[in-house]
């Protein structure tokens, strides 16, 4: 049917590999640079006369939003309820049920032109330190 293909199953076309390079893998654990740029933004959390600028980690894969327990306590936020959750982690590992306090957190733009309230659960630690994006032409 296809006259240009070899007739035998075991015959392979000759491939010249001279001058070819191996492909670069786009996995953070295989990268030459250890930094992975995560999506973050700066917002203001305002409760009464208290206001704090905080960095938000945007995690598109999370089904909930979280606030550091220390920030919720420091801003004197009032819990609106609690929620027991089993956290499903990479590799299929599941945690034991963890109880989280639920808060309604007022967040806004740094210049004060926009504010909204987000429902968040408290968490002792959200992630390790996230480095800031290094200056470069990609910042415009």
Secondary structure, DSSP 4 states (H G I P E B T S, - for coil): --TTS-SSTT-------TT--PPPP--GGG-SS---PPPEEEEEEEETTEEEEEEEE--TT-SS-EEEHHHHHHTTPPP-EEEEEPPB-GGG-BPPPEEEEEEEEEEE-TTSS-EEEEEEEEES---S--PPPPPSGGG-
